[in-house]
């Protein structure tokens, strides 16, 4: 009978036992080795296989070694031509991007992230009680966006949240289903950036001016230089964990995703936006995360780099294929002018 494959053990303890005490999966090393053995030296194929296997970790951890290898080979066959276009038909041919993996900056950052033990394979986002400056944004009917506290009475979010009527209150707890475990603060007034003119997606940033100070430590904003040096961002929000449903909505989660390069096909304005994400692994910002924070790590601090805006033009799904984030530093003077 084939021997069962136990992922990343520590002092002989199977991963399934470690999960009882650790908040994240400890199977990264085993998945990495399996992907390397199946994909060979092709970095793009390695990433595709690694990420697809990470999505199936619960199945793999209970499977035999032979079954795991067979599944990895099946994944490789399914993604056998990773350079095929995965873009919307409406995009002009001259601007098409044949996947994030055609971006050398993204490819290098993604490889580094999968091989860094500080970034374990978190599928769909890890629930977190950290980042209290990340707040849910809503109206009288419920919660529909995410924002970031950057001053006692100021919350940064996306401009399109305002146009959709999602700007009347904020919630500081970790789960909107438990309102007693956080503070609900009303919004006095909200202001979208004056240059935001939908359906044009650019300048997609807004500020909520709260009726009273919120009991949360404001988040400091990263500089353009600090953002430019980052190889990954940490996303946080209350949005969906499944790109095909509303699963997981309402609980604060975080996930690390690689930074991408500055390719025109993404459809971003790189003077005021950046692109990040991890396709095929469903690790991304999604519905309900709009306006939420993208943090960069500088030393031992997490600084606010961006506000979640939209999917890239090269995406084939509304979320899970990478996203565009509005750089908060580009609007900091305007934002702080609203504090007076």
Beta strands, then each sheet from edge to edge (+ up, - down):
strand 1: 126-127
strand 2: 134-139
strand 3: 142-151
strand 4: 154-157
strand 5: 169-171
strand 6: 184-192
strand 7: 206-210
strand 8: 232-237
strand 9: 253-258
strand 10: 273-276
strand 11: 293-298
strand 12: 301-311
strand 13: 323-327
sheet 1: 1+ 9- 8+ 11- 12+ 13- 10+
sheet 2: 2+ 3- 4+ 7- 6+ 5- 2+
end
